[in-house]
Amino acid sequence: MRKRTVLTALALSFSTVATGTGFAASSGASAKGASEQRDGLERFRQQKVGWGECRDKQLARSGTECARVVVPLDYSDPGGRTLEIAISRIKAKAGKDGKARARRGILQTNPGGPGGPGLSMPAELRERLSPEVAAAYDIIGMDHRGVGESTPLDCGRVRATWIRSSGSDRAGFEESVRLARQDARKCAEKYSGSLRHYSTRNIARDVDIVRAVLGERRTSWFGQSYGTVLGATYAQMFPGRVDRLVLDSAPDPAKYGTMRIIQDLGPANEKALDEFAAWAARRHEQYRLGATPAAVRGTVEGLVRRAMAEPVKVGPYRLDGYAALPLLLFDLVVDAHNDERLAEIVRYLLDAADGKPGRPHPYVLDILKTLSDPVGSGRSSGISGQLAVLCADSALPRDPEWYWKAIERSRAGQPVFGPVLNGPLPCAFWKDRSREKPTEINNKVPALQLQATVDTRTPYEEGIGMHRAMRGSVLVTVPARTHAVVVSRPGTCADKAVDDYLLRGALPARDITCRPAA
C-alpha cells in the first residue's frame, strides 16, 4: 500500500547484535509493569541495544543510527525460535535556533506496505516535521519482521509484484491464477509452518518489544498507509502504552484482510486516471494524447490493448500489457505531481509501439529491470515479506471462479484497473494462515488522522472507516490527489495539526479540511 513501487533494500551493519535467547539486562527494565513481567517475554524486553553506524552511507550521513533487537517468532512460544528486527534512530536534537528543548519520548514509525523498509523513515520524516518536533522525539524506524535488514523472508523467484492484469479473456485470467498459485507454493515450500507468525498482531508485539527495550513506558506513533493499520492495531492491543498517535492515509480496518480492500482501489485508480486525462487533454499540443479527456482515456486504453497483443520494445526489454504497463500506471496515477512524467511515458510508449526511434525513458527501464530480475533487484525478498503479512492477515476466496466473476463485473466501469484489482492474489492459495484473527479496531484512543480526498492506495471512503473505528480520532482532510500526506504535500494545514499534536497534545477541536493548494 506505499507510494514507491520499486523498493530499495537498505544494507546496514550494527556494532552490537543480540543473538540467541540470552540477553543482558538494561536500564529499559525499569519501564516494565508487573503484568509484563509474568508473560515470559522479560528476556526480550531486557536485552541491551547497541546503536552503531548504518552501513548505508546516505543513511549514516543523515545522522541515523542502527541496531537490532531480538523477538520471538511465535509469541505463544517465547522460548522457541527467534527473529532479529532491524531498527534505526535519529535522536532528539536542538532546534534551528540552537536551543535545547525537553525530550518528550520516542516516535515510532512505519512507512507503509506492508513490506516497506522502514530504516530510512526517521530521516525522511524529520525533513517534514518542524524543528520543534524533531527536538522533542527520538524518531525510530523499523524493518518489520521478514523485511529488509530484519531476518528476511525470500521465497525465491517469485514475481516482483502482485499487481497484474488478467487481461480481456479467459486465457489471461488462467495465467493470473497459475502465477498466484506458483508464488504461494514457493513460499509454502520454503517456509512451511512459520509464515503464520508474520501477522500484523505479531508486528505490533514487535513494536512493543522495541518500546520496552528503549526504556519507554509509552510510545508515540507515526504510520503511513499500512502503517496506520499497524498503529491502530497497536492502540487496540496496548492502549495504555500509546502516547500520541498520527495516522496518515488510512484504509478501512474493517475491510483490511478481505478482497474488498483491494477491489476498492479500482474505482479510485480509474478516477485518478480520469483526472490525468483531463490534465493531458489541456496539453494536447505538447503530448498529442488527445484533445479531450475521453480521447486521452481512449489513448491509454488503446495502449494497454496493444501492449497485451504485442509487447512494446524498450531497450533490451519488452513492456507488456499484463504486468509492466498496469504496474506503471498504478504507480504513477497515485499523485497529481506525476502527471507530466506519465504523459511523457505514454507518448514515448506510443511512439515505440509505432517503431519510431527514441531514447528509452529511465523510469520505464527501472520498472522493466525490476520485473525481469526480481532476485537481482532485491524485490523477491521485499515481495515475500509483503505477501507473508498480507496473507497471514487475509481470508480471501479460494475459488478462482469468484475472481473471474468479479473481473467480468468490473470491466464496464473499470476498463483499465478492473482486471488488475479483482484478480487472484497468492493469498487466495496460501496454506499457512495466522491462527489469530486480525484485530477488530474499535476504541477511543486519541489520534490525529490525515486523509487526501483522491487517494488511489487508501481511498477517502476507506479513511472514513478508520475514523469511525478510532472513535477518539480527529480527521484532517487534504484536497489533493496523493498518498501519504505529510511527506508528499508539505505546506498544508495538516502540517500545523501534526506539530500542535506532537508538541502539545492539542488535537483540532473538530474535523477540518485544508484549503486547496493554489
C-alpha positions as CSV (number, residue, x, y, z in Angstrom):
1,M,0.0,0.0,0.0
2,R,3.3,2.7,-0.2
3,K,3.8,5.2,-3.0
4,R,7.0,3.8,-4.3
5,T,6.6,0.5,-6.1
6,V,10.2,-0.3,-6.7
7,L,11.7,-0.6,-3.2
8,T,15.4,-0.3,-2.5
9,A,16.6,-2.5,0.3
10,L,18.9,-0.8,2.8
11,A,22.1,-2.6,3.8
12,L,23.1,-2.0,7.4
13,S,25.6,-3.2,9.9
14,F,25.4,-3.0,13.6
15,S,28.1,-2.5,16.2
16,T,26.3,-4.7,18.8
17,V,24.0,-7.5,17.8
18,A,22.0,-9.6,20.2
19,T,22.0,-13.3,19.3
20,G,20.4,-16.5,20.6
21,T,18.0,-16.1,23.5
22,G,20.2,-15.0,26.4
23,F,20.2,-11.2,26.9
24,A,22.0,-8.8,29.2
25,A,19.9,-6.6,31.5
26,S,19.5,-2.9,30.5
27,S,18.1,0.2,32.1
28,G,15.0,-0.4,30.0
29,A,13.8,-2.9,32.5
30,S,12.6,0.0,34.7
31,A,9.8,0.7,32.2
32,K,8.2,-2.7,32.8
33,G,4.8,-3.2,34.5
34,A,4.0,-6.1,36.7
35,S,1.8,-7.7,34.1
36,E,4.6,-7.6,31.6
37,Q,6.9,-9.4,33.9
38,R,4.7,-12.5,34.0
39,D,4.2,-13.2,30.3
40,G,7.5,-14.9,29.5
41,L,8.9,-12.0,27.5
42,E,11.1,-10.5,30.2
43,R,14.4,-11.5,28.5
44,F,13.3,-9.9,25.2
45,R,12.4,-6.6,27.0
46,Q,15.6,-6.6,29.0
47,Q,18.0,-7.1,26.1
48,K,20.7,-4.5,25.6
49,V,20.7,-2.5,22.3
50,G,24.0,-1.2,20.9
51,W,23.5,1.7,18.5
52,G,26.0,1.9,15.7
53,E,26.7,3.4,12.3
54,C,24.4,2.2,9.4
55,R,26.2,0.6,6.6
56,D,24.2,2.6,4.0
57,K,26.3,5.7,3.6
58,Q,23.5,8.0,2.8
59,L,21.6,6.8,5.8
60,A,24.7,7.3,8.0
61,R,25.2,10.8,6.7
62,S,21.6,11.7,7.7
63,G,22.6,11.1,11.3
64,T,20.7,7.9,11.5
65,E,22.0,5.2,13.9
66,C,21.1,1.5,13.5
67,A,20.8,-1.5,15.8
68,R,18.9,-4.8,16.1
69,V,16.7,-6.4,18.7
70,V,15.6,-10.0,19.0
71,V,11.9,-11.1,19.2
72,P,10.2,-14.5,19.3
73,L,8.9,-15.9,16.1
74,D,5.9,-17.2,17.9
75,Y,4.8,-15.1,20.9
76,S,2.9,-18.1,22.3
77,D,6.2,-19.9,22.5
78,P,8.7,-17.3,23.7
79,G,11.3,-20.0,24.3
80,G,11.3,-21.1,20.7
81,R,12.8,-19.7,17.5
82,T,13.7,-16.0,17.4
83,L,14.0,-13.3,14.7
84,E,16.2,-10.2,14.5
85,I,14.4,-6.9,14.0
86,A,16.5,-4.1,12.5
87,I,15.7,-0.6,14.0
88,S,17.0,2.9,13.4
89,R,17.0,6.1,15.3
90,I,17.5,9.8,14.9
91,K,17.9,11.3,18.3
92,A,16.0,14.3,19.5
93,K,18.1,17.4,18.8
94,A,18.1,21.2,19.4
95,G,16.0,23.4,17.1
96,K,17.4,25.6,14.4
97,D,17.8,28.4,17.0
98,G,20.3,26.1,18.8
99,K,18.1,25.9,21.9
100,A,17.7,22.5,23.6
101,R,14.1,21.5,24.3
102,A,12.6,19.0,26.6
103,R,12.7,15.5,25.0
104,R,9.2,14.0,25.2
105,G,10.0,10.4,24.2
106,I,10.1,8.2,21.2
107,L,8.1,8.4,17.9
108,Q,8.0,5.0,16.3
109,T,7.2,4.9,12.6
110,N,6.1,2.7,9.7
111,P,6.3,3.9,6.0
112,G,3.6,1.6,4.7
113,G,3.4,-1.6,2.6
114,P,3.3,-4.0,4.3
115,G,6.8,-4.8,3.3
116,G,8.1,-1.2,3.1
117,P,11.7,-1.0,4.5
118,G,11.4,1.4,7.4
119,L,15.0,2.2,8.4
120,S,15.1,5.4,6.4
121,M,11.8,6.6,7.6
122,P,13.2,8.7,10.6
123,A,15.4,10.7,8.3
124,E,12.6,11.2,5.7
125,L,10.1,12.2,8.4
126,R,12.5,14.5,10.2
127,E,12.8,16.6,7.0
128,R,9.0,17.2,7.0
129,L,8.5,17.8,10.8
130,S,9.1,21.1,12.4
131,P,12.4,21.7,14.2
132,E,10.5,21.8,17.5
133,V,9.0,18.3,16.9
134,A,12.4,17.0,15.9
135,A,13.8,18.4,19.1
136,A,11.2,16.6,21.2
137,Y,11.4,13.0,20.0
138,D,13.8,10.2,19.2
139,I,12.4,9.1,15.8
140,I,12.5,5.3,15.5
141,G,12.4,3.3,12.3
142,M,12.0,-0.5,11.9
143,D,12.2,-3.1,9.1
144,H,9.3,-5.2,10.3
145,R,9.7,-8.9,10.6
146,G,10.6,-10.6,7.3
147,V,11.7,-7.4,5.5
148,G,14.9,-5.7,4.7
149,E,17.7,-5.9,7.3
150,S,15.4,-7.8,9.7
151,T,15.6,-11.6,9.5
152,P,14.4,-11.8,5.9
153,L,11.9,-13.9,4.1
154,D,12.8,-14.8,0.5
155,C,10.6,-17.3,-1.2
156,G,12.9,-17.4,-4.2
157,R,12.0,-16.4,-7.7
158,V,8.5,-15.1,-7.0
159,R,7.2,-12.2,-9.1
160,A,8.4,-8.7,-8.2
161,T,4.8,-7.5,-7.6
162,W,1.3,-9.0,-7.3
163,I,0.0,-6.2,-9.5
164,R,-1.1,-7.9,-12.7
165,S,-3.9,-7.6,-15.2
166,S,-5.9,-10.7,-16.0
167,G,-6.5,-9.2,-19.5
168,S,-9.6,-9.4,-21.6
169,D,-10.1,-13.1,-22.0
170,R,-10.1,-16.4,-20.1
171,A,-6.5,-17.2,-21.2
172,G,-5.1,-14.2,-19.4
173,F,-7.1,-14.9,-16.3
174,E,-5.9,-18.5,-16.2
175,E,-2.3,-17.3,-16.4
176,S,-3.0,-15.0,-13.4
177,V,-4.3,-18.0,-11.4
178,R,-1.3,-20.0,-12.3
179,L,1.2,-17.3,-11.2
180,A,-0.7,-16.7,-8.0
181,R,-0.7,-20.4,-7.1
182,Q,3.0,-20.6,-8.0
183,D,4.0,-17.8,-5.7
184,A,2.0,-19.2,-2.9
185,R,3.5,-22.7,-3.4
186,K,7.1,-21.4,-3.5
187,C,6.7,-19.6,-0.2
188,A,5.0,-22.7,1.4
189,E,7.7,-25.0,0.2
190,K,10.4,-22.9,1.8
191,Y,8.7,-21.6,5.0
192,S,6.1,-24.2,5.8
193,G,4.8,-23.8,9.4
194,S,6.4,-20.3,10.1
195,L,4.5,-18.0,7.7
196,R,1.5,-17.8,10.0
197,H,3.6,-15.8,12.5
198,Y,4.1,-12.8,10.2
199,S,0.8,-11.2,11.1
200,T,0.1,-7.6,11.9
201,R,-0.7,-8.6,15.5
202,N,2.8,-10.1,15.9
203,I,4.4,-7.0,14.3
204,A,2.5,-4.9,16.8
205,R,4.0,-7.1,19.5
206,D,7.5,-6.5,18.0
207,V,6.8,-2.7,18.2
208,D,6.0,-3.1,21.9
209,I,9.3,-5.0,22.5
210,V,11.1,-2.1,20.8
211,R,9.3,0.3,23.1
212,A,10.3,-1.6,26.2
213,V,13.9,-2.2,25.1
214,L,14.3,1.6,24.6
215,G,13.1,2.1,28.2
216,E,9.9,3.9,27.5
217,R,6.6,3.4,29.3
218,R,4.7,4.8,26.3
219,T,5.4,5.4,22.7
220,S,4.1,7.8,20.1
221,W,3.5,6.6,16.6
222,F,3.5,7.9,13.0
223,G,2.2,5.5,10.4
224,Q,1.5,5.9,6.7
225,S,-0.8,3.7,4.7
226,Y,-0.4,0.1,6.1
227,G,1.4,1.8,9.0
228,T,-2.0,3.2,10.1
229,V,-3.4,-0.3,10.4
230,L,-0.3,-1.3,12.4
231,G,-0.7,1.8,14.6
232,A,-4.4,1.2,15.2
233,T,-3.7,-2.4,15.9
234,Y,-1.1,-1.4,18.5
235,A,-3.5,1.0,20.1
236,Q,-6.2,-1.6,20.3
237,M,-3.8,-4.2,21.8
238,F,-1.9,-1.9,24.1
239,P,-4.0,1.2,24.6
240,G,-2.2,2.2,27.9
241,R,1.2,2.3,26.1
242,V,0.2,4.8,23.5
243,D,1.2,8.5,23.9
244,R,0.4,10.3,20.6
245,L,-0.9,8.6,17.5
246,V,-0.7,10.0,13.9
247,L,-2.4,8.0,11.2
248,D,-1.6,9.3,7.7
249,S,-3.6,7.8,4.8
250,A,-5.6,5.0,6.3
251,P,-7.6,2.1,4.9
252,D,-10.8,0.9,6.5
253,P,-9.7,-1.6,9.2
254,A,-13.0,-3.5,8.8
255,K,-12.1,-4.3,5.2
256,Y,-8.4,-5.0,5.9
257,G,-7.7,-8.7,5.2
258,T,-10.5,-9.0,2.7
259,M,-10.7,-8.6,-1.1
260,R,-12.8,-5.5,-0.6
261,I,-9.8,-3.5,0.4
262,I,-8.1,-4.4,-2.9
263,Q,-11.3,-4.0,-5.0
264,D,-11.9,-0.5,-3.6
265,L,-8.7,0.6,-5.3
266,G,-10.3,0.0,-8.7
267,P,-12.7,3.0,-8.8
268,A,-10.1,5.2,-7.0
269,N,-7.5,4.5,-9.7
270,E,-10.0,5.0,-12.5
271,K,-10.9,8.4,-11.0
272,A,-7.2,9.3,-10.8
273,L,-6.8,8.3,-14.5
274,D,-9.7,10.5,-15.4
275,E,-8.0,13.4,-13.6
276,F,-4.8,12.7,-15.5
277,A,-6.8,12.5,-18.8
278,A,-8.3,16.0,-18.1
279,W,-4.9,17.4,-17.4
280,A,-3.3,15.9,-20.5
281,A,-6.2,17.0,-22.8
282,R,-5.4,20.6,-21.9
283,R,-1.9,20.0,-23.1
284,H,-2.7,18.1,-26.3
285,E,-0.3,20.2,-28.4
286,Q,2.6,19.2,-26.2
287,Y,1.9,15.5,-25.7
288,R,-0.5,14.6,-28.5
289,L,-2.5,12.2,-26.4
290,G,-6.0,13.6,-27.2
291,A,-7.7,16.9,-27.2
292,T,-10.5,15.8,-24.8
293,P,-10.4,13.7,-21.6
294,A,-12.3,11.0,-23.4
295,A,-9.8,10.9,-26.2
296,V,-6.9,10.7,-23.7
297,R,-8.7,7.9,-22.0
298,G,-9.1,6.1,-25.3
299,T,-5.4,6.6,-26.0
300,V,-4.3,5.0,-22.7
301,E,-6.8,2.1,-23.0
302,G,-5.7,1.5,-26.6
303,L,-2.0,1.4,-25.5
304,V,-2.9,-1.3,-22.9
305,R,-4.6,-3.4,-25.5
306,R,-1.7,-3.0,-28.0
307,A,0.8,-4.0,-25.3
308,M,-1.2,-7.1,-24.5
309,A,-1.3,-8.1,-28.1
310,E,2.3,-7.3,-28.8
311,P,4.7,-6.1,-26.0
312,V,6.5,-2.8,-26.7
313,K,10.3,-3.0,-27.2
314,V,12.0,-0.8,-24.7
315,G,15.8,-1.0,-24.9
316,P,16.7,-4.7,-24.1
317,Y,13.3,-5.3,-22.6
318,R,9.7,-5.8,-23.6
319,L,6.8,-3.9,-21.9
320,D,3.6,-6.0,-21.8
321,G,0.1,-5.0,-21.0
322,Y,-0.4,-7.6,-18.3
323,A,2.3,-6.8,-15.8
324,A,4.6,-3.9,-16.7
325,L,2.1,-1.4,-18.1
326,P,-0.5,-1.9,-15.3
327,L,2.2,-1.5,-12.7
328,L,3.5,1.6,-14.3
329,L,0.0,3.2,-14.4
330,F,-0.8,2.1,-10.9
331,D,2.4,3.6,-9.6
332,L,2.1,7.0,-11.4
333,V,-1.6,8.0,-11.2
334,V,-1.2,8.0,-7.4
335,D,-0.1,11.6,-7.4
336,A,-1.0,14.6,-9.5
337,H,2.6,15.7,-9.4
338,N,3.4,12.7,-11.6
339,D,1.1,13.7,-14.4
340,E,3.9,15.3,-16.5
341,R,6.0,12.2,-16.2
342,L,3.1,9.9,-17.0
343,A,2.3,11.9,-20.1
344,E,5.9,11.7,-21.3
345,I,5.9,8.0,-20.8
346,V,2.7,7.3,-22.6
347,R,3.9,9.4,-25.5
348,Y,7.2,7.6,-25.6
349,L,5.5,4.1,-25.5
350,L,3.1,5.1,-28.3
351,D,6.0,6.1,-30.4
352,A,7.9,3.0,-29.5
353,A,4.9,0.8,-30.4
354,D,4.9,2.5,-33.8
355,G,8.5,1.7,-34.3
356,K,9.7,5.3,-34.0
357,P,13.3,5.7,-32.6
358,G,13.6,7.3,-29.2
359,R,15.7,7.1,-26.1
360,P,14.1,4.7,-23.5
361,H,12.6,6.5,-20.5
362,P,14.7,5.8,-17.4
363,Y,11.6,5.2,-15.3
364,V,10.3,2.6,-17.7
365,L,13.7,0.9,-17.8
366,D,13.7,0.8,-14.0
367,I,10.3,-0.9,-13.9
368,L,11.3,-3.4,-16.5
369,K,14.6,-4.3,-15.0
370,T,12.9,-5.0,-11.7
371,L,10.2,-7.2,-13.2
372,S,12.7,-9.1,-15.3
373,D,15.1,-9.9,-12.4
374,P,13.2,-9.7,-9.1
375,V,16.0,-11.6,-7.3
376,G,18.8,-9.4,-8.6
377,S,16.8,-6.2,-7.9
378,G,16.1,-7.4,-4.3
379,R,12.4,-7.3,-4.9
380,S,11.9,-11.1,-4.4
381,S,12.7,-10.6,-0.8
382,G,10.6,-7.5,-0.5
383,I,7.5,-9.1,-2.1
384,S,8.0,-12.2,0.0
385,G,7.8,-10.2,3.2
386,Q,4.8,-8.2,1.9
387,L,2.9,-11.4,0.9
388,A,3.7,-13.0,4.3
389,V,2.0,-10.2,6.2
390,L,-0.9,-9.8,3.8
391,C,-1.6,-13.5,3.6
392,A,-1.2,-14.1,7.3
393,D,-3.9,-11.4,7.9
394,S,-6.2,-12.3,5.0
395,A,-9.1,-14.7,4.4
396,L,-9.6,-14.4,0.7
397,P,-11.9,-16.5,-1.5
398,R,-10.2,-19.7,-2.7
399,D,-12.3,-20.5,-5.7
400,P,-10.8,-19.0,-8.9
401,E,-14.3,-18.5,-10.4
402,W,-15.0,-15.9,-7.7
403,Y,-12.3,-13.7,-9.2
404,W,-13.4,-14.4,-12.8
405,K,-16.9,-13.2,-12.0
406,A,-15.6,-10.1,-10.1
407,I,-13.4,-9.2,-13.1
408,E,-16.3,-9.6,-15.5
409,R,-18.5,-7.3,-13.3
410,S,-15.8,-4.7,-13.1
411,R,-15.0,-4.3,-16.8
412,A,-17.6,-1.7,-17.8
413,G,-16.8,0.8,-15.1
414,Q,-13.1,0.0,-14.7
415,P,-11.7,-0.8,-18.1
416,V,-8.0,-0.4,-17.1
417,F,-7.9,-1.3,-13.4
418,G,-10.8,-3.7,-13.0
419,P,-8.9,-6.7,-14.4
420,V,-5.9,-5.7,-12.3
421,L,-7.6,-5.3,-8.9
422,N,-10.1,-8.0,-9.0
423,G,-7.8,-10.9,-10.0
424,P,-6.4,-13.6,-7.7
425,L,-3.6,-12.9,-5.3
426,P,-1.3,-15.5,-3.9
427,C,-3.2,-15.2,-0.6
428,A,-6.1,-17.0,-2.2
429,F,-3.9,-20.1,-2.3
430,W,-2.0,-19.5,0.9
431,K,-1.9,-22.5,3.3
432,D,-0.2,-21.1,6.4
433,R,-2.6,-18.5,7.7
434,S,-2.4,-17.0,11.2
435,R,-4.3,-18.8,13.9
436,E,-5.3,-15.3,15.2
437,K,-7.9,-13.2,13.5
438,P,-6.9,-9.6,12.6
439,T,-7.6,-7.3,15.5
440,E,-11.0,-5.6,15.4
441,I,-10.4,-1.8,15.7
442,N,-12.9,-0.1,18.0
443,N,-11.5,2.2,20.6
444,K,-11.4,5.8,21.9
445,V,-7.6,6.2,21.9
446,P,-7.0,9.8,20.8
447,A,-5.4,10.1,17.3
448,L,-4.8,12.6,14.5
449,Q,-5.8,11.2,11.1
450,L,-4.8,12.7,7.8
451,Q,-6.5,11.8,4.5
452,A,-6.3,13.1,0.9
453,T,-9.6,13.4,-1.0
454,V,-8.3,11.4,-4.0
455,D,-6.1,8.6,-2.8
456,T,-5.5,5.6,-5.0
457,R,-4.0,3.5,-2.3
458,T,-6.3,4.3,0.6
459,P,-9.4,5.9,-0.9
460,Y,-11.1,8.6,1.1
461,E,-14.1,6.5,1.9
462,E,-11.8,3.9,3.4
463,G,-10.2,6.5,5.6
464,I,-13.7,7.4,6.9
465,G,-13.9,3.8,8.0
466,M,-10.7,4.2,10.1
467,H,-12.0,7.5,11.5
468,R,-15.2,5.7,12.7
469,A,-13.3,2.8,14.2
470,M,-10.8,5.1,16.0
471,R,-13.6,7.0,17.9
472,G,-11.1,9.3,19.6
473,S,-9.6,10.5,16.3
474,V,-9.9,13.9,14.6
475,L,-9.8,13.9,10.8
476,V,-7.8,16.4,8.7
477,T,-8.9,16.3,5.1
478,V,-6.4,17.5,2.4
479,P,-7.9,18.3,-1.0
480,A,-5.4,16.6,-3.3
481,R,-4.7,13.5,-5.4
482,T,-1.9,12.0,-3.4
483,H,-1.0,9.4,-0.8
484,A,1.0,9.9,2.5
485,V,0.1,13.5,3.1
486,V,2.9,14.6,5.3
487,V,5.7,13.5,3.0
488,S,4.0,14.3,-0.3
489,R,2.1,17.5,0.4
490,P,4.1,19.9,2.7
491,G,2.6,23.3,3.4
492,T,-1.0,22.2,4.1
493,C,-2.9,22.8,7.3
494,A,-2.1,19.1,8.1
495,D,1.5,20.2,9.0
496,K,0.3,22.5,11.7
497,A,-2.1,19.9,13.1
498,V,0.7,17.4,13.3
499,D,3.0,19.9,15.0
500,D,0.4,21.0,17.5
501,Y,-0.5,17.4,18.4
502,L,3.0,16.0,18.7
503,L,4.3,19.0,20.6
504,R,1.4,19.9,22.9
505,G,-1.0,17.1,22.6
506,A,-3.6,19.5,21.1
507,L,-5.9,17.9,18.6
508,P,-8.2,20.1,16.5
509,A,-11.5,20.8,18.2
510,R,-13.3,19.2,15.3
511,D,-12.7,17.5,11.9
512,I,-11.2,20.1,9.5
513,T,-10.5,20.4,5.8
514,C,-7.4,22.2,4.5
515,R,-7.7,24.9,1.8
516,P,-6.9,23.6,-1.7
517,A,-3.3,24.3,-2.9
518,A,-3.0,27.4,-5.1
